[in-house]
Amino acid sequence: MRLELTNYEALHGWGVVNNNAAWHAQRNRKPSVAEQAVGDILFAAYDRRTDTTTTVEFSDDERASLAELVSDHIAAWAKRGQENAAAPHLRSLIAKLSG
């Protein structure tokens, strides 16, 4: 699936994946292959960004993995009452992944 993401969607999406990878590393585990691939895709997309958007291509597994990870991340923020400036960009990312 090819998606056009804003720079903020790519950046904050990568941040969620990176945060999850750090969680796994602290427990001497590895994230799933799909999560690792998504992290690489989002980091590369943000690194080669244009003025406002970037285009990425996800497999169905990568798309589903990222949507689940970001949804869980937002739910955890909301549960703790800690939503921040990244939340609207992450919700927009989820909408695009679900579309």
Secondary structure by P-SEA (a helix, b strand, c coil): cbbbbcaaaaaaaaaaaaaaaaaaaaacccccaaaaaaaaaaaaaaaaccccbbbbbbcaaaaaaaaaaaaaaaaaaaaacccccaaaaaaaaaaaaac
